[in-house]
Amino acid sequence: ELIETSRQAGMAEVATGVLHNVGNVLNSVNISATVIAENLQKSKAANLLKVVQLLEENAADIGEFMTGSRGKQVPLYLSQLAGQLAIEQQKGIAELDLLRKNIDHIKDIVAMQQNYAKVSGVTETVRVEELVEDALQMNEGSLKRHEVEVVREYSPVPRVTLEKHKVLQILVNLIRNAKYACDDSGRVDKRLTVRITTAEQDSISIDVADNGVGIPPENMTRIFNHGFTTRKTGHGFGLHSGALVAKEMGGVLKVHSDGTGQGATFTLVLPIRFQKARHV
């Protein structure tokens, strides 16, 4: 029952991350659409119609008109107008390309969530770097919004056999917690470091370290307890469920902090070969 509850909590964390990211990208989509609409409204294309109307009005005596003072200005004006329309076209293409990329990004985020949601209970052999990058991408929008620098320190590690969606749930939550810790610190140089290394006894280690508010010594022993949280909006379930799921996969989730204001490092250790724990 605890494992099922923790699984649902983990999936909720991932789903929340997906919604946050889709919302952020939709904001960019809206901006692009607004820019395109404004540019079309201000387009110089309407001036071309004025020139056409002028030429039509003088069609009966076009030769004389073109040699007159107004007619002589038409070729230069058309040349300048062509240049302005070309610039408009380039800007429009660039904005549409950005719009397309953002829509593709939304499709990728949704596809990633669907991919992880449908493989529950299935083990796969994966590259750890790709799994970590998926978790970072699901938090990408909020990390950028809170101006948190992401540092990647990936050492070469073997491919790992595991249940992808479960590991993703843990990582998404750890990265989000690190973002909050950085934001709450009030620091200008907010930094999140994700580190991948080979651990002892045929295991790999994923560190999620931040330079945020840190953890006081009195909280270290209860940080993985059910319901424990220091955030007003937190439910105290993410780390608890993460620890349970890690243990279920034969791994461990642990934490280190030198105290308040010293940041924190959460470490997820996983066996290279999936081995379901007998007792959780």
C-alpha positions in Angstrom: 0.0 0.0 0.0 2.8 2.4 0.9 4.6 1.6 -2.4 1.4 2.2 -4.4 0.7 5.5 -2.6 4.3 6.6 -3.2 4.0 5.7 -6.8 0.9 7.8 -7.2 2.6 10.7 -5.4 5.6 10.4 -7.7 3.4 10.4 -10.8 1.7 13.5 -9.5 5.1 15.2 -9.2 5.9 14.3 -12.8 2.5 15.4 -14.0 2.8 18.8 -12.1 6.2 19.3 -13.8 4.7 18.5 -17.2 1.9 21.0 -16.7 4.3 23.7 -15.5 6.5 23.2 -18.5 3.6 23.1 -21.0 2.3 26.3 -19.4 5.6 28.0 -19.7 6.0 27.1 -23.4 2.4 28.1 -24.1 3.3 31.5 -22.8 6.0 31.7 -25.4 3.6 30.5 -28.0 1.2 33.3 -27.1 4.0 35.9 -27.3 5.0 34.7 -30.8 1.4 34.7 -32.0 0.9 38.3 -30.6 4.2 39.5 -32.3 3.1 38.0 -35.6 -0.4 39.6 -35.4 1.1 43.0 -34.5 3.7 42.8 -37.4 0.9 42.0 -39.9 -1.1 44.9 -38.7 1.8 47.3 -39.1 2.9 45.7 -42.5 4.1 48.0 -45.3 2.2 45.8 -47.7 -0.7 48.2 -47.7 1.6 50.9 -49.2 2.0 48.6 -52.2 -1.7 48.8 -52.8 -1.5 52.6 -52.8 1.1 52.6 -55.5 -1.0 50.2 -57.6 -4.0 52.5 -57.2 -1.9 55.5 -58.2 -0.7 53.7 -61.4 -4.2 52.6 -62.3 -5.5 56.1 -61.9 -2.9 57.3 -64.5 -3.0 54.2 -66.7 -4.4 56.1 -69.6 -1.4 58.4 -69.8 1.2 56.2 -68.0 4.2 57.4 -70.0 3.6 61.1 -69.2 2.9 60.2 -65.6 6.2 58.3 -65.1 8.2 61.1 -66.6 6.5 63.6 -64.2 7.7 64.6 -60.8 5.5 62.1 -59.0 6.1 59.3 -61.4 9.8 59.5 -61.2 9.6 58.8 -57.5 7.8 55.5 -58.0 10.8 53.2 -58.9 12.8 54.4 -55.9 9.8 54.1 -53.6 9.1 50.5 -54.9 12.7 49.6 -54.3 12.6 50.8 -50.7 9.3 49.2 -50.2 10.6 45.8 -51.5 13.5 46.1 -49.0 11.1 46.8 -46.1 8.8 43.9 -47.1 11.8 41.5 -47.3 12.7 42.5 -43.7 9.1 41.9 -42.6 9.2 38.5 -44.3 12.4 37.5 -42.5 11.0 38.6 -39.2 7.8 36.7 -39.8 9.6 33.5 -40.8 11.8 33.7 -37.7 8.8 34.2 -35.4 6.9 31.3 -37.1 10.0 29.1 -36.7 10.1 29.9 -33.0 6.4 29.2 -32.8 6.9 25.8 -34.5 9.8 24.9 -32.2 7.7 25.8 -29.1 4.8 23.7 -30.4 7.2 20.8 -31.0 8.5 21.3 -27.5 5.0 20.9 -26.1 4.6 17.7 -28.1 7.9 16.4 -26.8 7.0 17.1 -23.2 3.6 15.4 -23.6 5.1 12.5 -25.5 7.7 12.0 -22.7 5.0 11.9 -20.0 3.0 9.4 -22.1 6.1 7.3 -22.6 6.8 7.1 -18.9 3.2 6.7 -17.8 2.7 3.6 -19.9 5.7 1.6 -18.9 4.9 1.1 -15.2 6.4 -2.2 -14.0 8.6 -2.6 -17.1 12.4 -2.6 -16.7 14.6 -1.2 -19.5 18.3 -0.8 -20.0 18.9 3.0 -20.4 21.6 5.6 -20.5 21.5 7.4 -17.1 22.4 10.7 -18.8 19.3 10.6 -21.0 17.1 9.9 -17.9 18.7 12.9 -16.0 18.2 15.2 -19.0 14.5 14.2 -19.2 14.1 15.2 -15.6 15.9 18.5 -16.2 13.7 19.2 -19.3 10.6 18.6 -17.3 11.8 21.3 -14.8 13.4 23.5 -17.6 10.7 26.3 -17.6 10.7 26.8 -13.8 14.5 26.7 -13.6 14.8 29.4 -16.2 12.1 31.5 -14.6 13.9 31.4 -11.2 17.3 32.0 -12.9 18.9 28.9 -11.5 22.1 27.9 -13.3 22.3 24.2 -14.1 25.8 22.6 -14.0 26.2 19.1 -15.5 29.0 16.8 -14.3 28.5 13.5 -16.1 31.2 10.8 -15.7 31.0 7.8 -18.1 28.8 5.1 -16.4 27.4 1.8 -17.6 23.9 1.6 -18.9 21.5 0.8 -16.1 18.5 -1.6 -16.0 15.6 0.0 -14.1 12.0 1.2 -14.2 12.5 4.5 -15.9 9.3 6.2 -14.8 10.1 5.5 -11.1 13.6 7.0 -11.3 12.2 10.0 -13.3 9.7 10.7 -10.5 12.4 10.8 -7.9 14.7 13.0 -10.0 11.9 15.5 -11.0 11.1 16.0 -7.3 14.8 16.4 -6.3 15.4 19.0 -9.0 12.2 20.9 -8.1 13.2 20.8 -4.4 16.7 22.1 -5.2 15.1 24.9 -7.3 13.0 25.9 -4.3 16.0 25.8 -1.9 17.9 28.1 -4.3 15.0 30.5 -4.6 14.4 30.7 -0.9 18.0 31.5 -0.2 17.8 34.9 -1.9 21.1 34.3 -3.6 21.9 35.9 -6.9 24.2 33.0 -8.0 21.6 30.3 -7.7 23.1 27.0 -8.8 22.0 23.4 -9.3 24.6 20.8 -10.0 23.7 17.3 -11.3 26.5 14.8 -11.0 26.6 11.2 -12.4 29.3 8.8 -11.1 30.0 5.1 -10.7 29.4 4.0 -7.1 30.7 0.9 -5.2 29.2 -2.6 -5.5 28.0 -2.3 -9.2 26.0 0.8 -8.7 25.7 4.3 -10.1 25.2 7.5 -8.2 23.2 10.6 -9.2 23.8 13.7 -7.1 21.4 16.7 -7.1 23.2 19.4 -5.3 22.2 23.0 -4.7 23.7 26.1 -3.1 20.4 27.0 -1.4 19.1 27.4 2.1 20.6 24.1 3.4 19.2 21.8 6.0 19.7 22.3 9.8 21.1 19.3 11.8 17.8 18.7 13.6 16.0 18.1 10.3 18.5 15.7 8.8 17.2 12.6 10.6 13.5 13.3 9.7 13.7 14.7 6.3 12.6 11.4 4.7 9.7 11.0 7.1 6.2 10.9 5.8 4.5 14.4 6.1 7.7 16.3 7.0 8.1 19.5 5.1 9.5 23.0 5.7 7.6 24.6 2.8 4.1 26.1 3.4 2.8 24.7 0.1 4.6 21.3 0.5 2.8 18.1 1.5 5.9 16.3 2.8 5.5 13.3 0.6 8.0 13.7 -2.3 11.1 12.7 -0.4 9.3 10.1 1.6 7.9 8.4 -1.5 11.3 8.8 -3.2 13.1 7.0 -0.5 10.5 4.2 -0.5 10.7 3.8 -4.3 14.5 3.9 -4.3 14.6 1.1 -1.7 12.0 -0.9 -3.7 14.5 -0.8 -6.6 17.3 -2.1 -4.5 18.9 1.4 -4.1 19.0 4.2 -1.6 18.2 7.9 -1.4 20.3 9.9 1.0 21.1 13.5 1.9 24.1 15.6 3.0 24.1 19.2 4.2 26.6 21.2 6.3 23.8 23.2 7.8 21.6 26.2 7.3 22.8 28.4 4.3 25.3 25.7 3.2 23.2 24.1 0.4 22.3 20.4 0.2 23.1 17.3 -1.8 20.7 14.5 -2.4 22.2 11.3 -3.7 20.3 8.5 -5.5 22.3 5.3 -5.6 20.9 2.6 -7.9 22.2 -0.9 -8.8 23.3 -1.3 -12.4 21.1 -4.4 -12.7 17.6 -4.1 -11.4 16.9 -6.0 -8.3 13.6 -5.6 -6.6 14.0 -5.4 -2.8 12.2 -8.2 -0.8 11.2 -6.0 2.1 10.3 -2.3 1.8 
